[in-house]
Each structure stands twice: as C-alpha cells, then as structure tokens.
Amino acid sequence: MTKLKITIDLSKIDKSRIRLNSYTKKDGTEVHEKLYDFEAIPKKQARTIKEGDTWELAETHFVQNAPSKGERERGEKMVILGGATQLLNKTGTTAEIKQGIRNTFKKDEDYPEDEINPSDIPFN
C-alpha cells in the first residue's frame, strides 16, 4: 500500500463548496458533518524534494477541488489546493521489495534439528 502525505492550503478552500451531511446512528445519536470534496491527481512527472542513497521524497500528486458533474461537462479548471508527497524506494517496486524479503527466509529443509521450523509455528 502506498501512503501519501497531503497538504492543503486552507486559504484556497471555497467555503461555498462545503456540504452538510446529517444522519442518525443505530444508537440514536445524531451526527452532523461538514464535508469538502477534493481529489489527488498524479503528476505526469514527480518532483524530487529530498533524496538519500535508497530513498526519495517526491511530490507525486496535486490536490484540487473535486469538480461537480456540471463543472466537468463545461470543462472548468479547478483550483489547485495543494500537493501530495510520497516516500519512494530507489531499489525497486514495492512488489519486488516484498518478494526479495520473502526470498530471504529459509525453506523448511534448511533448518537443522535444534532450530525452530517455521512450519511448526501455528500462526505462520
């Protein structure tokens, strides 16, 4: 799973786009929410902010108001509210890294008698 850190400039929030949502929970408690819809869109080219030998912190997305159906049909441009950063690994994709970790574990037959055999562990 990829984690994004999203930063929004609250001075760019259009207060008229805040929508109110109210509902009642099963226990009878009333809930009132103020919701604001935005979307994070991947950039064509990530911008490196910092980097090390094996990692890179990059701005990978921009955040904008989520357009309504009418705004989409009219092709209106949305206000950019901020950006999202992501910590990237330079050594390979997440799947390759996970596979590499799996390959470091020994097979059952590689364990001598006095060592713990992973197949003996009930939650493995």
N, CA, C and O atoms as CSV, one atom per row, in Angstrom:
chain,resi,resn,atom,element,x,y,z
A,1,MET,N,N,0.847,-1.175,0.000
A,1,MET,CA,C,0.000,0.000,0.000
A,1,MET,C,C,0.890,1.234,0.000
A,1,MET,O,O,1.895,1.277,0.710
A,2,THR,N,N,0.535,2.214,-0.774
A,2,THR,CA,C,1.284,3.445,-0.870
A,2,THR,C,C,0.627,4.508,-0.006
A,2,THR,O,O,-0.588,4.700,-0.053
A,3,LYS,N,N,1.432,5.185,0.773
A,3,LYS,CA,C,0.921,6.228,1.656
A,3,LYS,C,C,1.297,7.583,1.074
A,3,LYS,O,O,2.440,7.803,0.673
A,4,LEU,N,N,0.329,8.486,1.030
A,4,LEU,CA,C,0.551,9.845,0.565
A,4,LEU,C,C,0.363,10.807,1.724
A,4,LEU,O,O,-0.537,10.630,2.544
A,5,LYS,N,N,1.209,11.823,1.794
A,5,LYS,CA,C,1.005,12.908,2.741
A,5,LYS,C,C,0.429,14.066,1.936
A,5,LYS,O,O,1.079,14.582,1.026
A,6,ILE,N,N,-0.798,14.473,2.276
A,6,ILE,CA,C,-1.488,15.508,1.517
A,6,ILE,C,C,-1.484,16.802,2.319
A,6,ILE,O,O,-1.858,16.815,3.492
A,7,THR,N,N,-1.064,17.878,1.687
A,7,THR,CA,C,-1.040,19.196,2.306
A,7,THR,C,C,-1.937,20.123,1.501
A,7,THR,O,O,-1.815,20.227,0.281
A,8,ILE,N,N,-2.848,20.799,2.215
A,8,ILE,CA,C,-3.801,21.695,1.561
A,8,ILE,C,C,-3.656,23.098,2.134
A,8,ILE,O,O,-3.543,23.274,3.348
A,9,ASP,N,N,-3.659,24.090,1.257
A,9,ASP,CA,C,-3.651,25.497,1.662
A,9,ASP,C,C,-5.100,25.877,1.984
A,9,ASP,O,O,-5.898,26.095,1.073
A,10,LEU,N,N,-5.439,25.956,3.256
A,10,LEU,CA,C,-6.820,26.200,3.670
A,10,LEU,C,C,-7.348,27.564,3.231
A,10,LEU,O,O,-8.562,27.761,3.167
A,11,SER,N,N,-6.458,28.503,2.929
A,11,SER,CA,C,-6.926,29.812,2.452
A,11,SER,C,C,-7.530,29.704,1.045
A,11,SER,O,O,-8.239,30.613,0.611
A,12,LYS,N,N,-7.259,28.606,0.329
A,12,LYS,CA,C,-7.808,28.413,-1.016
A,12,LYS,C,C,-9.140,27.660,-1.010
A,12,LYS,O,O,-9.751,27.481,-2.064
A,13,ILE,N,N,-9.595,27.218,0.168
A,13,ILE,CA,C,-10.853,26.493,0.267
A,13,ILE,C,C,-12.009,27.445,-0.026
A,13,ILE,O,O,-12.100,28.527,0.555
A,14,ASP,N,N,-12.883,27.030,-0.928
A,14,ASP,CA,C,-14.092,27.787,-1.251
A,14,ASP,C,C,-15.190,27.330,-0.292
A,14,ASP,O,O,-15.723,26.228,-0.429
A,15,LYS,N,N,-15.521,28.170,0.667
A,15,LYS,CA,C,-16.481,27.785,1.713
A,15,LYS,C,C,-17.854,27.424,1.159
A,15,LYS,O,O,-18.611,26.704,1.810
A,16,SER,N,N,-18.183,27.913,-0.031
A,16,SER,CA,C,-19.485,27.588,-0.618
A,16,SER,C,C,-19.529,26.127,-1.085
A,16,SER,O,O,-20.609,25.599,-1.354
A,17,ARG,N,N,-18.354,25.463,-1.186
A,17,ARG,CA,C,-18.305,24.067,-1.604
A,17,ARG,C,C,-18.421,23.094,-0.428
A,17,ARG,O,O,-18.469,21.881,-0.632
A,18,ILE,N,N,-18.467,23.617,0.797
A,18,ILE,CA,C,-18.638,22.764,1.970
A,18,ILE,C,C,-20.079,22.288,1.993
A,18,ILE,O,O,-21.013,23.087,1.914
A,19,ARG,N,N,-20.250,20.971,2.103
A,19,ARG,CA,C,-21.609,20.442,2.146
A,19,ARG,C,C,-21.880,19.835,3.508
A,19,ARG,O,O,-20.999,19.253,4.140
A,20,LEU,N,N,-23.119,19.985,3.944
A,20,LEU,CA,C,-23.530,19.474,5.241
A,20,LEU,C,C,-24.190,18.124,5.066
A,20,LEU,O,O,-24.976,17.918,4.142
A,21,ASN,N,N,-23.866,17.206,5.961
A,21,ASN,CA,C,-24.439,15.872,5.930
A,21,ASN,C,C,-24.864,15.516,7.352
A,21,ASN,O,O,-24.066,15.621,8.284
A,22,SER,N,N,-26.104,15.100,7.518
A,22,SER,CA,C,-26.610,14.711,8.834
A,22,SER,C,C,-27.248,13.341,8.745
A,22,SER,O,O,-27.897,13.004,7.755
A,23,TYR,N,N,-27.055,12.560,9.788
A,23,TYR,CA,C,-27.694,11.243,9.860
A,23,TYR,C,C,-27.792,10.816,11.315
A,23,TYR,O,O,-27.176,11.417,12.196
A,24,THR,N,N,-28.573,9.772,11.555
A,24,THR,CA,C,-28.748,9.232,12.892
A,24,THR,C,C,-28.144,7.837,12.944
A,24,THR,O,O,-28.437,6.989,12.101
A,25,LYS,N,N,-27.295,7.606,13.945
A,25,LYS,CA,C,-26.682,6.291,14.136
A,25,LYS,C,C,-27.718,5.314,14.684
A,25,LYS,O,O,-28.809,5.715,15.089
A,26,LYS,N,N,-27.365,4.029,14.694
A,26,LYS,CA,C,-28.263,2.996,15.210
A,26,LYS,C,C,-28.609,3.221,16.677
A,26,LYS,O,O,-29.707,2.883,17.120
A,27,ASP,N,N,-27.664,3.798,17.437
A,27,ASP,CA,C,-27.917,4.032,18.858
A,27,ASP,C,C,-28.723,5.313,19.115
A,27,ASP,O,O,-28.947,5.684,20.267
A,28,GLY,N,N,-29.159,5.987,18.040
A,28,GLY,CA,C,-29.986,7.180,18.162
A,28,GLY,C,C,-29.210,8.490,18.204
A,28,GLY,O,O,-29.815,9.560,18.265
A,29,THR,N,N,-27.903,8.426,18.173
A,29,THR,CA,C,-27.069,9.625,18.192
A,29,THR,C,C,-27.135,10.334,16.845
A,29,THR,O,O,-26.986,9.711,15.793
A,30,GLU,N,N,-27.361,11.645,16.891
A,30,GLU,CA,C,-27.375,12.448,15.652
A,30,GLU,C,C,-25.952,12.864,15.315
A,30,GLU,O,O,-25.189,13.279,16.187
A,31,VAL,N,N,-25.606,12.746,14.041
A,31,VAL,CA,C,-24.276,13.120,13.570
A,31,VAL,C,C,-24.436,14.200,12.510
A,31,VAL,O,O,-25.229,14.064,11.578
A,32,HIS,N,N,-23.666,15.280,12.667
A,32,HIS,CA,C,-23.665,16.376,11.694
A,32,HIS,C,C,-22.224,16.553,11.202
A,32,HIS,O,O,-21.312,16.773,11.998
A,33,GLU,N,N,-22.033,16.456,9.898
A,33,GLU,CA,C,-20.702,16.552,9.297
A,33,GLU,C,C,-20.649,17.721,8.324
A,33,GLU,O,O,-21.638,18.054,7.671
A,34,LYS,N,N,-19.470,18.337,8.241
A,34,LYS,CA,C,-19.181,19.319,7.208
A,34,LYS,C,C,-18.130,18.676,6.313
A,34,LYS,O,O,-17.015,18.400,6.758
A,35,LEU,N,N,-18.480,18.438,5.060
A,35,LEU,CA,C,-17.613,17.706,4.139
A,35,LEU,C,C,-17.132,18.608,3.007
A,35,LEU,O,O,-17.853,19.497,2.557
A,36,TYR,N,N,-15.910,18.366,2.558
A,36,TYR,CA,C,-15.331,19.102,1.437
A,36,TYR,C,C,-14.682,18.076,0.518
A,36,TYR,O,O,-13.808,17.320,0.944
A,37,ASP,N,N,-15.101,18.049,-0.725
A,37,ASP,CA,C,-14.581,17.059,-1.675
A,37,ASP,C,C,-13.389,17.632,-2.442
A,37,ASP,O,O,-13.462,18.715,-3.023
A,38,PHE,N,N,-12.310,16.888,-2.427
A,38,PHE,CA,C,-11.154,17.214,-3.256
A,38,PHE,C,C,-10.591,15.915,-3.795
A,38,PHE,O,O,-10.965,14.834,-3.340
A,39,GLU,N,N,-9.699,16.016,-4.758
A,39,GLU,CA,C,-9.097,14.824,-5.350
A,39,GLU,C,C,-7.599,15.038,-5.520
A,39,GLU,O,O,-7.137,16.149,-5.782
A,40,ALA,N,N,-6.854,13.953,-5.364
A,40,ALA,CA,C,-5.410,13.958,-5.586
A,40,ALA,C,C,-5.161,13.318,-6.950
A,40,ALA,O,O,-5.554,12.178,-7.198
A,41,ILE,N,N,-4.515,14.058,-7.810
A,41,ILE,CA,C,-4.282,13.606,-9.183
A,41,ILE,C,C,-2.777,13.416,-9.396
A,41,ILE,O,O,-1.995,14.320,-9.104
A,42,PRO,N,N,-2.365,12.242,-9.905
A,42,PRO,CA,C,-0.928,12.004,-10.129
A,42,PRO,C,C,-0.349,13.001,-11.129
A,42,PRO,O,O,-0.969,13.309,-12.147
A,43,LYS,N,N,0.842,13.496,-10.827
A,43,LYS,CA,C,1.547,14.381,-11.757
A,43,LYS,C,C,2.162,13.544,-12.876
A,43,LYS,O,O,2.461,12.366,-12.683
A,44,LYS,N,N,2.347,14.152,-14.037
A,44,LYS,CA,C,2.999,13.448,-15.145
A,44,LYS,C,C,4.448,13.132,-14.783
A,44,LYS,O,O,4.966,12.075,-15.142
A,45,GLN,N,N,5.101,14.053,-14.068
A,45,GLN,CA,C,6.489,13.861,-13.664
A,45,GLN,C,C,6.610,14.255,-12.193
A,45,GLN,O,O,6.314,15.394,-11.832
A,46,ALA,N,N,7.041,13.325,-11.346
A,46,ALA,CA,C,7.228,13.610,-9.924
A,46,ALA,C,C,8.388,14.592,-9.756
A,46,ALA,O,O,9.337,14.592,-10.540
A,47,ARG,N,N,8.292,15.436,-8.710
A,47,ARG,CA,C,9.349,16.408,-8.422
A,47,ARG,C,C,10.047,15.979,-7.136
A,47,ARG,O,O,9.407,15.876,-6.089
A,48,THR,N,N,11.345,15.730,-7.204
A,48,THR,CA,C,12.118,15.302,-6.047
A,48,THR,C,C,12.293,16.457,-5.079
A,48,THR,O,O,12.683,17.560,-5.462
A,49,ILE,N,N,11.993,16.177,-3.801
A,49,ILE,CA,C,12.165,17.183,-2.749
A,49,ILE,C,C,13.465,16.915,-1.992
A,49,ILE,O,O,14.273,17.823,-1.795
A,50,LYS,N,N,13.664,15.663,-1.570
A,50,LYS,CA,C,14.883,15.223,-0.890
A,50,LYS,C,C,15.171,13.803,-1.337
A,50,LYS,O,O,14.280,13.089,-1.796
A,51,GLU,N,N,16.446,13.395,-1.194
A,51,GLU,CA,C,16.753,12.010,-1.517
A,51,GLU,C,C,17.964,11.529,-0.748
A,51,GLU,O,O,18.824,12.311,-0.343
A,52,GLY,N,N,18.008,10.220,-0.558
A,52,GLY,CA,C,19.139,9.545,0.062
A,52,GLY,C,C,19.642,8.474,-0.881
A,52,GLY,O,O,19.296,8.458,-2.062
A,53,ASP,N,N,20.466,7.574,-0.350
A,53,ASP,CA,C,21.023,6.510,-1.194
A,53,ASP,C,C,19.956,5.566,-1.711
A,53,ASP,O,O,19.996,5.153,-2.870
A,54,THR,N,N,18.990,5.218,-0.848
A,54,THR,CA,C,17.993,4.209,-1.220
A,54,THR,C,C,16.572,4.740,-1.276
A,54,THR,O,O,15.656,3.986,-1.606
A,55,TRP,N,N,16.356,6.021,-0.962
A,55,TRP,CA,C,15.005,6.574,-0.911
A,55,TRP,C,C,14.947,7.937,-1.587
A,55,TRP,O,O,15.963,8.587,-1.832
A,56,GLU,N,N,13.713,8.341,-1.877
A,56,GLU,CA,C,13.466,9.650,-2.489
A,56,GLU,C,C,12.120,10.149,-1.991
A,56,GLU,O,O,11.128,9.422,-2.040
A,57,LEU,N,N,12.083,11.386,-1.512
A,57,LEU,CA,C,10.833,12.040,-1.137
A,57,LEU,C,C,10.438,12.909,-2.318
A,57,LEU,O,O,11.171,13.825,-2.691
A,58,ALA,N,N,9.289,12.628,-2.906
A,58,ALA,CA,C,8.899,13.324,-4.134
A,58,ALA,C,C,7.461,13.828,-4.041
A,58,ALA,O,O,6.601,13.200,-3.424
A,59,GLU,N,N,7.229,14.966,-4.665
A,59,GLU,CA,C,5.862,15.463,-4.811
A,59,GLU,C,C,5.299,14.745,-6.032
A,59,GLU,O,O,5.752,14.969,-7.155
A,60,THR,N,N,4.308,13.881,-5.808
A,60,THR,CA,C,3.819,12.997,-6.856
A,60,THR,C,C,2.413,13.334,-7.340
A,60,THR,O,O,2.007,12.874,-8.407
A,61,HIS,N,N,1.664,14.126,-6.579
A,61,HIS,CA,C,0.275,14.445,-6.916
A,61,HIS,C,C,0.017,15.931,-6.670
A,61,HIS,O,O,0.728,16.578,-5.901
A,62,PHE,N,N,-0.996,16.451,-7.325
A,62,PHE,CA,C,-1.516,17.755,-6.936
A,62,PHE,C,C,-2.946,17.548,-6.467
A,62,PHE,O,O,-3.621,16.607,-6.886
A,63,VAL,N,N,-3.397,18.435,-5.596
A,63,VAL,CA,C,-4.717,18.317,-4.988
A,63,VAL,C,C,-5.566,19.477,-5.481
A,63,VAL,O,O,-5.152,20.635,-5.430
A,64,GLN,N,N,-6.767,19.148,-5.960
A,64,GLN,CA,C,-7.672,20.179,-6.467
A,64,GLN,C,C,-9.084,19.921,-5.960
A,64,GLN,O,O,-9.391,18.844,-5.450
A,65,ASN,N,N,-9.942,20.939,-6.113
A,65,ASN,CA,C,-11.359,20.744,-5.811
A,65,ASN,C,C,-11.889,19.616,-6.683
A,65,ASN,O,O,-11.503,19.493,-7.846
A,66,ALA,N,N,-12.769,18.797,-6.128
A,66,ALA,CA,C,-13.418,17.768,-6.933
A,66,ALA,C,C,-14.511,18.450,-7.751
A,66,ALA,O,O,-15.407,19.065,-7.172
A,67,PRO,N,N,-14.464,18.360,-9.070
A,67,PRO,CA,C,-15.461,19.048,-9.889
A,67,PRO,C,C,-16.832,18.377,-9.808
A,67,PRO,O,O,-16.941,17.158,-9.677
A,68,SER,N,N,-17.859,19.194,-9.887
A,68,SER,CA,C,-19.215,18.649,-9.972
A,68,SER,C,C,-19.436,18.144,-11.400
A,68,SER,O,O,-18.614,18.389,-12.283
A,69,LYS,N,N,-20.528,17.452,-11.619
A,69,LYS,CA,C,-20.822,16.933,-12.954
A,69,LYS,C,C,-20.915,18.084,-13.964
A,69,LYS,O,O,-20.393,17.982,-15.074
A,70,GLY,N,N,-21.581,19.172,-13.577
A,70,GLY,CA,C,-21.725,20.332,-14.470
A,70,GLY,C,C,-20.388,20.973,-14.787
A,70,GLY,O,O,-20.135,21.353,-15.931
A,71,GLU,N,N,-19.527,21.096,-13.782
A,71,GLU,CA,C,-18.205,21.679,-13.997
A,71,GLU,C,C,-17.374,20.803,-14.928
A,71,GLU,O,O,-16.642,21.317,-15.774
A,72,ARG,N,N,-17.483,19.492,-14.779
A,72,ARG,CA,C,-16.766,18.575,-15.673
A,72,ARG,C,C,-17.258,18.731,-17.107
A,72,ARG,O,O,-16.457,18.797,-18.040
A,73,GLU,N,N,-18.595,18.791,-17.281
A,73,GLU,CA,C,-19.168,18.915,-18.630
A,73,GLU,C,C,-18.762,20.218,-19.301
A,73,GLU,O,O,-18.553,20.254,-20.513
A,74,ARG,N,N,-18.650,21.288,-18.520
A,74,ARG,CA,C,-18.251,22.589,-19.065
A,74,ARG,C,C,-16.742,22.699,-19.237
A,74,ARG,O,O,-16.260,23.663,-19.830
A,75,GLY,N,N,-15.987,21.724,-18.725
A,75,GLY,CA,C,-14.526,21.730,-18.845
A,75,GLY,C,C,-13.866,22.788,-17.986
A,75,GLY,O,O,-12.785,23.272,-18.323
A,76,GLU,N,N,-14.502,23.159,-16.874
A,76,GLU,CA,C,-13.936,24.187,-15.999
A,76,GLU,C,C,-12.675,23.682,-15.312
A,76,GLU,O,O,-12.577,22.515,-14.933
A,77,LYS,N,N,-11.711,24.588,-15.160
A,77,LYS,CA,C,-10.488,24.252,-14.435
A,77,LYS,C,C,-10.747,24.427,-12.949
A,77,LYS,O,O,-11.393,25.386,-12.526
A,78,MET,N,N,-10.238,23.490,-12.162
A,78,MET,CA,C,-10.426,23.528,-10.720
A,78,MET,C,C,-9.248,24.231,-10.047
A,78,MET,O,O,-8.145,24.278,-10.593
A,79,VAL,N,N,-9.493,24.767,-8.872
A,79,VAL,CA,C,-8.462,25.436,-8.094
A,79,VAL,C,C,-7.529,24.371,-7.500
A,79,VAL,O,O,-7.992,23.386,-6.924
A,80,ILE,N,N,-6.229,24.575,-7.642
A,80,ILE,CA,C,-5.268,23.665,-7.035
A,80,ILE,C,C,-5.090,24.087,-5.584
A,80,ILE,O,O,-4.702,25.218,-5.293
A,81,LEU,N,N,-5.382,23.156,-4.680
A,81,LEU,CA,C,-5.368,23.431,-3.250
A,81,LEU,C,C,-4.035,23.091,-2.593
A,81,LEU,O,O,-3.712,23.646,-1.543
A,82,GLY,N,N,-3.265,22.201,-3.184
A,82,GLY,CA,C,-2.007,21.783,-2.573
A,82,GLY,C,C,-1.407,20.620,-3.319
A,82,GLY,O,O,-1.649,20.429,-4.511
A,83,GLY,N,N,-0.619,19.845,-2.597
A,83,GLY,CA,C,0.058,18.722,-3.222
A,83,GLY,C,C,0.155,17.542,-2.282
A,83,GLY,O,O,-0.209,17.628,-1.109
A,84,ALA,N,N,0.653,16.438,-2.814
A,84,ALA,CA,C,0.851,15.225,-2.030
A,84,ALA,C,C,2.267,14.729,-2.258
A,84,ALA,O,O,2.760,14.724,-3.386
A,85,THR,N,N,2.913,14.313,-1.184
A,85,THR,CA,C,4.258,13.779,-1.273
A,85,THR,C,C,4.239,12.295,-0.949
A,85,THR,O,O,3.345,11.800,-0.262
A,86,GLN,N,N,5.234,11.606,-1.452
A,86,GLN,CA,C,5.314,10.165,-1.289
A,86,GLN,C,C,6.778,9.781,-1.088
A,86,GLN,O,O,7.661,10.322,-1.753
A,87,LEU,N,N,7.035,8.845,-0.168
A,87,LEU,CA,C,8.377,8.328,0.040
A,87,LEU,C,C,8.559,7.146,-0.903
A,87,LEU,O,O,7.855,6.142,-0.794
A,88,LEU,N,N,9.504,7.271,-1.825
A,88,LEU,CA,C,9.728,6.236,-2.832
A,88,LEU,C,C,11.033,5.510,-2.549
A,88,LEU,O,O,11.988,6.108,-2.054
A,89,ASN,N,N,11.074,4.225,-2.862
A,89,ASN,CA,C,12.258,3.404,-2.684
A,89,ASN,C,C,12.968,3.315,-4.026
A,89,ASN,O,O,12.352,2.947,-5.027
A,90,LYS,N,N,14.251,3.645,-4.062
A,90,LYS,CA,C,15.006,3.640,-5.312
A,90,LYS,C,C,15.419,2.239,-5.767
A,90,LYS,O,O,15.799,2.049,-6.922
A,91,THR,N,N,15.348,1.254,-4.859
A,91,THR,CA,C,15.887,-0.066,-5.185
A,91,THR,C,C,14.921,-0.954,-5.946
A,91,THR,O,O,15.332,-2.006,-6.437
A,92,GLY,N,N,13.657,-0.579,-6.065
A,92,GLY,CA,C,12.712,-1.402,-6.808
A,92,GLY,C,C,11.291,-1.076,-6.394
A,92,GLY,O,O,11.063,-0.237,-5.523
A,93,THR,N,N,10.349,-1.737,-7.016
A,93,THR,CA,C,8.952,-1.529,-6.690
A,93,THR,C,C,8.622,-2.213,-5.374
A,93,THR,O,O,9.385,-3.054,-4.898
A,94,THR,N,N,7.510,-1.863,-4.797
A,94,THR,CA,C,7.081,-2.473,-3.541
A,94,THR,C,C,6.956,-3.980,-3.698
A,94,THR,O,O,7.361,-4.729,-2.809
A,95,ALA,N,N,6.402,-4.434,-4.817
A,95,ALA,CA,C,6.236,-5.867,-5.046
A,95,ALA,C,C,7.607,-6.553,-5.101
A,95,ALA,O,O,7.777,-7.634,-4.538
A,96,GLU,N,N,8.580,-5.936,-5.771
A,96,GLU,CA,C,9.924,-6.517,-5.848
A,96,GLU,C,C,10.573,-6.563,-4.472
A,96,GLU,O,O,11.252,-7.532,-4.132
A,97,ILE,N,N,10.362,-5.507,-3.676
A,97,ILE,CA,C,10.930,-5.464,-2.333
A,97,ILE,C,C,10.313,-6.565,-1.484
A,97,ILE,O,O,11.035,-7.281,-0.790
A,98,LYS,N,N,8.981,-6.715,-1.526
A,98,LYS,CA,C,8.311,-7.760,-0.750
A,98,LYS,C,C,8.792,-9.137,-1.185
A,98,LYS,O,O,9.022,-10.004,-0.342
A,99,GLN,N,N,8.947,-9.351,-2.490
A,99,GLN,CA,C,9.415,-10.645,-2.992
A,99,GLN,C,C,10.837,-10.896,-2.506
A,99,GLN,O,O,11.178,-12.022,-2.143
A,100,GLY,N,N,11.660,-9.865,-2.495
A,100,GLY,CA,C,13.027,-10.004,-2.005
A,100,GLY,C,C,13.058,-10.383,-0.538
A,100,GLY,O,O,13.883,-11.200,-0.128
A,101,ILE,N,N,12.170,-9.803,0.261
A,101,ILE,CA,C,12.087,-10.143,1.676
A,101,ILE,C,C,11.662,-11.595,1.820
A,101,ILE,O,O,12.229,-12.319,2.639
A,102,ARG,N,N,10.682,-12.035,1.048
A,102,ARG,CA,C,10.224,-13.428,1.113
A,102,ARG,C,C,11.358,-14.395,0.768
A,102,ARG,O,O,11.483,-15.459,1.374
A,103,ASN,N,N,12.178,-14.016,-0.207
A,103,ASN,CA,C,13.255,-14.903,-0.638
A,103,ASN,C,C,14.370,-15.029,0.397
A,103,ASN,O,O,15.191,-15.941,0.296
A,104,THR,N,N,14.423,-14.144,1.383
A,104,THR,CA,C,15.467,-14.233,2.400
A,104,THR,C,C,15.144,-15.275,3.455
A,104,THR,O,O,16.036,-15.684,4.199
A,105,PHE,N,N,13.884,-15.722,3.545
A,105,PHE,CA,C,13.513,-16.753,4.510
A,105,PHE,C,C,13.973,-18.109,4.011
A,105,PHE,O,O,13.931,-18.399,2.815
A,106,LYS,N,N,14.413,-18.936,4.954
A,106,LYS,CA,C,14.865,-20.281,4.604
A,106,LYS,C,C,13.672,-21.199,4.377
A,106,LYS,O,O,12.587,-20.975,4.914
A,107,LYS,N,N,13.888,-22.225,3.582
A,107,LYS,CA,C,12.883,-23.263,3.397
A,107,LYS,C,C,12.952,-24.206,4.580
A,107,LYS,O,O,13.966,-24.255,5.278
A,108,ASP,N,N,11.887,-24.953,4.814
A,108,ASP,CA,C,11.814,-25.868,5.957
A,108,ASP,C,C,13.011,-26.809,6.043
A,108,ASP,O,O,13.517,-27.062,7.137
A,109,GLU,N,N,13.472,-27.330,4.906
A,109,GLU,CA,C,14.553,-28.309,4.934
A,109,GLU,C,C,15.912,-27.679,5.253
A,109,GLU,O,O,16.872,-28.404,5.513
A,110,ASP,N,N,16.014,-26.337,5.238
A,110,ASP,CA,C,17.274,-25.666,5.531
A,110,ASP,C,C,17.540,-25.524,7.028
A,110,ASP,O,O,18.611,-25.059,7.417
A,111,TYR,N,N,16.580,-25.916,7.876
A,111,TYR,CA,C,16.729,-25.749,9.318
A,111,TYR,C,C,17.272,-27.015,9.961
A,111,TYR,O,O,16.710,-28.090,9.752
A,112,PRO,N,N,18.359,-26.920,10.745
A,112,PRO,CA,C,18.841,-28.079,11.497
A,112,PRO,C,C,17.836,-28.445,12.597
A,112,PRO,O,O,16.915,-27.679,12.879
A,113,GLU,N,N,18.016,-29.601,13.204
A,113,GLU,CA,C,17.089,-30.113,14.207
A,113,GLU,C,C,16.893,-29.160,15.388
A,113,GLU,O,O,15.784,-29.045,15.910
A,114,ASP,N,N,17.976,-28.465,15.818
A,114,ASP,CA,C,17.879,-27.648,17.019
A,114,ASP,C,C,17.284,-26.258,16.769
A,114,ASP,O,O,17.074,-25.522,17.733
A,115,GLU,N,N,17.008,-25.874,15.546
A,115,GLU,CA,C,16.411,-24.572,15.247
A,115,GLU,C,C,14.900,-24.698,15.102
A,115,GLU,O,O,14.378,-25.791,14.881
A,116,ILE,N,N,14.210,-23.581,15.226
A,116,ILE,CA,C,12.754,-23.567,15.087
A,116,ILE,C,C,12.404,-23.656,13.610
A,116,ILE,O,O,12.971,-22.945,12.781
A,117,ASN,N,N,11.476,-24.525,13.298
A,117,ASN,CA,C,10.991,-24.710,11.945
A,117,ASN,C,C,9.754,-23.826,11.764
A,117,ASN,O,O,8.802,-23.966,12.532
A,118,PRO,N,N,9.731,-22.916,10.776
A,118,PRO,CA,C,8.574,-22.033,10.596
A,118,PRO,C,C,7.249,-22.776,10.438
A,118,PRO,O,O,6.204,-22.236,10.800
A,119,SER,N,N,7.265,-23.982,9.914
A,119,SER,CA,C,6.008,-24.711,9.744
A,119,SER,C,C,5.454,-25.193,11.083
A,119,SER,O,O,4.290,-25.589,11.147
A,120,ASP,N,N,6.250,-25.172,12.156
A,120,ASP,CA,C,5.789,-25.553,13.488
A,120,ASP,C,C,5.056,-24.412,14.194
A,120,ASP,O,O,4.407,-24.638,15.215
A,121,ILE,N,N,5.150,-23.204,13.669
A,121,ILE,CA,C,4.529,-22.043,14.295
A,121,ILE,C,C,3.064,-21.990,13.841
A,121,ILE,O,O,2.804,-21.923,12.640
A,122,PRO,N,N,2.100,-22.019,14.779
A,122,PRO,CA,C,0.687,-22.129,14.397
A,122,PRO,C,C,0.114,-20.923,13.656
A,122,PRO,O,O,-0.834,-21.090,12.888
A,123,PHE,N,N,0.649,-19.715,13.852
A,123,PHE,CA,C,0.083,-18.536,13.204
A,123,PHE,C,C,0.849,-18.126,11.958
A,123,PHE,O,O,0.639,-17.025,11.449
A,124,ASN,N,N,1.704,-18.953,11.469
A,124,ASN,CA,C,2.507,-18.632,10.286
A,124,ASN,C,C,1.729,-18.884,9.022
A,124,ASN,O,O,2.246,-18.670,7.926
